[in-house]
């Protein structure tokens, strides 16, 4: 992500002024993952990874925002599928919003 924000010769990158915001977003995404892990641990599991080994959940992601690594996109896709199957639609909708953010680099 930071490589995409770097300098491109004489042309300034439009994302350079937003580096602090991008890093803050990534930190918040990591904290969200940690909160979900604590939630699944409170359910008596060792985490979401244990759950999707026991229950068939969607782990496929073909397109995701650049702010998410593939591993994080798979994690949130799986969490989305879990909350959708458990009929917690507001939580599922929030995750779907995260997975479809238009975060394009220029």
N, C-alpha and C positions, 0 to 999 in steps of 0.2 A: 504494500500500500504506500509506504513512504517513498519507494522508488518511483511510483507514478506521480508523486507530488514534486519530485526533484526538478532540477533545472534542465531545460531542453535547449541548451545553447543560448542564443541571443533572445529567444522567445520566452517571456516569463510564463510560468504555468499558472493557470487561473485558480488552482487549488492551494497554492503556496500560502496565501493569507489565512487559510482555514485549517492549517495543520493542527493547531491546538484543539479546535472543535472536533476534528477527525479522531485524534488520540483520545479525547474525552468520550466520544461515542464508543470507541473500541473498549475502553475501560468499563463503561456502563454495560456493554454487551457481555463482557466477562463476568461482571457482578451478577447480571441476570442469570447466567449459566450457573453460577455458584448458588444462587437462591433456589433455582430449580433442583439442583443436586441435594440441597438441604431438605427440600420438600419431599423428594423421593426417599431420602434417608429416614425422614420422619414416618414414612409409610412402612418402614421396616426393610427397605431395600438398600443395597450399597450404592445405588444411584440409578440414573436413567439407563445406562448401558446394561445393567443387570435386567432391567425391566424388558427392554426390547430383545434380549436374548430369550426371555421366557414367553413373551407375547409378540405375535406378529404385528409389527408396526412399520409404517412407511419410513424407509431411510434413504429413499432416492431423491436426489435433487439434481436437476440439470442446469438450472439457471438461478443464480442468486446474486444479491447486491455485492459489489466489490468490497464493501466494508466487512463482510463476513468471509472468513476462510471456508474452504469446503467442509472441513470438520465441524465448524460451528453451524454452517447451514444444515448439515445432516442432523446435528443435535437438535436444532430448533424445528426442523421438519418432523423429526420423531416425536418431540414434545407436542407439536401441533396435532399430530395424528392421535396421540394419547388423549389429549384434552377433548378432541373432537369425538372420539369413541366413548369417552366418559360423559358426554353431553355437557361439558363446561365450555359452551360456545363463546362467551366473552373472552376467556383466556385464549382459546384457539384463534379467535379473530385478531387478538393483539399479536400473536405469533405470526399469523399470516401477513399482517401488515409489515412486521419486521422483515419477513422473507421476501417481500415484494417492493421494498423501498427503491425508488429510482435514484440510485447513487452512482451516477456515471462519471467517469473521469474524462477530462478533456486534455 
